[in-house]
Amino acid sequence: MGSSEPNFQLLDFYPELILIKEKFEEIKNEATSVALNMMPINDHRIGKDEWFIFSLLPEIEDRPKVPTEMWMNNQLHAPVTTGAVGQLENVHAFAFSRLRPGGYIRSHRHHNPYVTAIFCLEDGGESYIQVEDEKRFFKNSEFIIFDYTKKHEVRNLGSEDRIVLLILIDNMLLSPG
């Protein structure tokens, strides 16, 4: 990825996400209703039981690890979210994500040429993402969009869970036309 590409991208490049913003309250209600049923992620990026995911459509390479029945059942618990995100043509994966207070997702990067559009549902009080050397704080009902091939980390310094909707979509800055 070119170093001239910005760390964070504007919502203007992804007007289809406005539909998601318009459904903030409904999506937030679905996410908070399943928060305690989210699956813990315990790998090299995170401490034990700090980060949880409720997969609604896993990335292609993660599908062998996440039973189809699981994520299809999860979609039944989030019909508004699944319907809204399902209308988008360039979606590769989406999930609810919960990071506990004090949680830290260590710096990492991915290889697929996507952006992550993070829709903040509960900001946790004080949580942020840092992409390369630039930091953005999460704000309820706002998107943070970044090229997930760049190094990034997330911290929740607040006193509440940070809950977001993660959507992996094509990087419009790399797409022709």
C-alpha positions in Angstrom: 0.0 0.0 0.0 1.3 3.4 -0.9 2.6 5.6 2.0 0.8 8.5 0.5 -2.6 6.9 1.3 -4.1 8.4 4.5 -4.3 6.4 7.6 -8.0 7.1 8.0 -10.5 7.4 5.2 -13.5 9.7 4.9 -17.1 8.4 5.0 -17.6 10.3 1.7 -15.8 7.5 -0.1 -18.3 5.0 1.2 -21.8 6.7 0.9 -23.5 3.2 1.1 -22.6 3.2 4.9 -25.0 6.1 5.5 -27.8 3.5 5.6 -26.0 1.9 8.5 -25.7 5.2 10.4 -29.4 5.7 10.0 -30.1 2.5 11.9 -27.8 3.3 14.8 -30.3 2.7 17.6 -31.6 -0.6 16.2 -28.1 -1.9 15.5 -26.9 -0.8 18.9 -29.8 -2.6 20.5 -29.0 -5.8 18.6 -25.3 -5.6 19.6 -25.9 -5.0 23.3 -28.5 -7.8 23.4 -25.9 -10.3 22.3 -22.9 -8.8 24.0 -22.7 -11.5 26.7 -22.9 -14.2 24.0 -19.9 -13.0 22.0 -17.0 -15.4 21.5 -13.7 -14.6 23.1 -10.7 -14.0 20.9 -7.6 -15.3 22.7 -4.6 -15.0 20.4 -1.3 -13.1 20.2 -3.0 -9.8 19.8 -4.9 -9.8 23.1 -5.0 -10.7 26.7 -7.3 -13.4 27.9 -11.0 -12.5 27.9 -10.6 -8.9 26.9 -11.9 -9.0 23.3 -15.1 -10.7 22.1 -16.6 -11.1 18.6 -20.1 -12.0 17.4 -19.5 -13.1 13.9 -22.3 -12.3 11.4 -20.2 -13.2 8.3 -16.6 -14.3 8.8 -13.8 -13.5 6.4 -13.2 -16.2 3.8 -10.1 -17.5 5.5 -11.8 -17.6 8.9 -14.9 -19.6 7.7 -13.3 -23.0 8.3 -12.7 -22.0 12.0 -16.3 -20.6 12.5 -19.0 -23.1 11.8 -21.5 -22.0 9.2 -24.4 -22.8 11.5 -22.9 -20.5 14.2 -22.7 -17.3 12.1 -26.0 -18.1 10.3 -27.7 -18.5 13.7 -26.0 -15.2 14.8 -27.6 -13.4 11.9 -31.0 -14.4 13.3 -30.2 -12.5 16.4 -29.3 -9.4 14.4 -31.8 -9.1 11.6 -31.6 -5.3 11.3 -27.8 -5.3 11.1 -27.7 -8.3 8.8 -30.3 -6.8 6.5 -28.6 -3.4 6.4 -25.1 -4.7 5.9 -26.3 -7.5 3.5 -27.5 -4.8 1.1 -24.0 -3.5 0.6 -22.3 -5.0 -2.5 -18.7 -4.8 -1.4 -18.8 -6.5 2.1 -16.4 -9.3 2.8 -17.1 -9.8 6.5 -18.9 -8.2 9.4 -19.2 -8.8 13.2 -20.0 -7.1 16.4 -16.9 -6.6 18.6 -16.7 -5.9 22.3 -13.5 -4.8 24.1 -13.6 -4.8 27.9 -12.4 -1.9 30.0 -8.6 -1.9 30.1 -8.6 -4.1 26.9 -5.7 -3.7 24.5 -5.6 -5.3 21.0 -1.9 -5.2 20.2 -0.5 -3.8 17.0 -1.1 -6.0 14.0 -2.0 -5.8 10.3 -3.9 -8.0 7.8 -3.1 -9.0 4.3 -6.4 -8.6 2.4 -6.8 -5.3 0.5 -9.8 -4.1 2.5 -10.7 -1.3 4.8 -12.4 -1.8 8.1 -15.4 0.5 8.6 -15.9 0.5 12.4 -19.3 1.8 13.5 -19.1 2.8 17.1 -22.2 1.7 19.1 -20.8 2.1 22.7 -17.5 4.1 23.0 -16.7 2.6 26.4 -16.0 6.1 27.8 -12.5 6.5 26.3 -11.3 4.1 23.7 -9.3 4.6 20.5 -7.7 3.0 17.5 -4.2 3.9 16.4 -3.3 3.3 12.8 0.4 3.7 12.1 1.2 6.9 14.0 -2.3 8.5 14.0 -5.0 8.0 16.7 -8.8 8.4 16.6 -11.1 8.2 19.5 -14.4 6.2 19.1 -17.6 8.3 19.3 -21.0 6.8 19.4 -22.8 6.6 16.0 -19.7 7.5 14.1 -17.6 5.5 11.6 -13.8 5.2 11.7 -12.6 3.8 8.4 -9.0 2.6 7.8 -6.9 0.4 5.5 -6.5 -2.7 7.6 -3.2 -3.7 5.9 -1.7 -0.9 7.9 -0.4 -1.5 11.5 -3.2 -0.8 14.0 -4.0 -1.3 17.6 -7.0 -0.6 19.9 -7.2 0.4 23.5 -10.2 0.8 25.8 -9.2 3.2 28.6 -12.8 3.7 29.6 -14.8 2.1 32.4 -17.4 0.4 30.1 -17.3 -2.0 27.3 -16.5 -0.6 23.8 -18.9 -2.2 21.4 -18.7 -1.7 17.6 -19.9 -3.1 14.3 -16.9 -4.1 12.2 -17.5 -4.2 8.4 -14.7 -5.3 6.0 -15.3 -3.7 2.6 -13.3 -3.0 -0.6 -10.8 -0.2 -0.3 -12.2 2.5 -2.6 -8.8 4.2 -2.7 -7.3 1.1 -4.4 -10.3 0.3 -6.6 -10.2 1.5 -10.2 -12.6 4.2 -11.3 
